[in-house]
Amino acid sequence: MSDTVRRIETDAFAQCFDLKFVKLSRNLESIGWRAFWSCESLTSIFIPPSCRFIGREAFCDCKQLLILNISQNIRVGGLVFQNTALIKRSPIETDEDGEYEEDDDEEAVHWVKSMNNEESYALHRACASYNPLAEIIHALVNEHGIKAMRMTNAIGITPSQYLEANTFTTTSEKEIVNKYILDTMGVII
């Protein structure tokens, strides 16, 4: 998506059944009502910090949506994450289809925004961030060891999976691992 895009309008991508990912505009300000509704193949989305609002049911019925990054300051409409793989793996009470009561919506949004906030998930946050910096990821890998790239969070996602799915990254796990190995061997690059 061009960085000139500021808004995604209502139903813009609704029922695009084969849509797997989208690299959103770095200047995106809002996502409209049901913008990605029922995009059943959508697996991941990384919302830039410029976005201030996500409309009602924007990702509702995106059954494969599991990897998501959203900042704390974004206002989120109702039932945005209803019937997603993400909510099915959350502690939010859902029925077999992944639907929750609208009364639980505030709790669902809070959980989605804060699921990687624990200190033990610092590498997850770095790899899922809007601007994943190789230096920060590398420093965290040096601190916690290479096995940290395979540590799962509460929904079973590893930093490696976040990094691989992240449409805003300019680095790869292979580059991080190679630098770690060279540093461990004492090679200066």
TAHU-V158191 format. One record per pair of residues at least 24 apart in sequence whose C-alpha atoms are under 7 Angstrom apart, sorted by the first residue. I is the first residue (numbers start at 1). J is the second residue. D is the distance in Angstrom with one decimal. If there is no record, write none. Layout:
i: (I/I)
j: (J/J)
d: (D/D)
This chain:
i: (1/3/6/7/8/8/9/10/10/11/11/12/14/14/15/17/21/23/29/30/31/32/33/33/34/34/37/37/38/40/43/44/44/45/46/46/46/48/56/57/60/67/69/69/70/71/72/78/79/89/90/121/123/124/124/124/127/127/127/128/128/128/130/131/131/132/134/138/142)
j: (25/27/30/31/32/35/35/34/35/35/36/36/38/39/39/41/45/167/53/54/55/58/57/58/58/59/61/62/62/64/67/68/165/69/70/130/166/130/80/81/84/162/128/129/113/113/113/105/105/155/155/153/159/158/159/162/159/162/163/162/163/166/168/168/169/169/171/176/180)
d: (5.4/5.7/6.9/6.0/5.7/6.8/6.4/5.8/5.0/4.2/6.6/6.9/6.0/6.3/4.9/5.8/6.4/5.4/6.8/5.8/5.8/6.6/6.1/5.3/3.9/6.6/5.9/6.4/4.9/6.1/6.4/5.6/6.6/6.7/6.7/6.7/6.8/5.7/5.5/6.9/6.8/6.9/6.1/6.8/6.0/6.4/5.9/6.4/6.1/5.5/6.7/7.0/6.1/6.8/4.6/7.0/5.7/5.6/4.9/5.2/6.3/6.4/6.2/6.3/6.6/5.6/6.1/5.9/6.8)
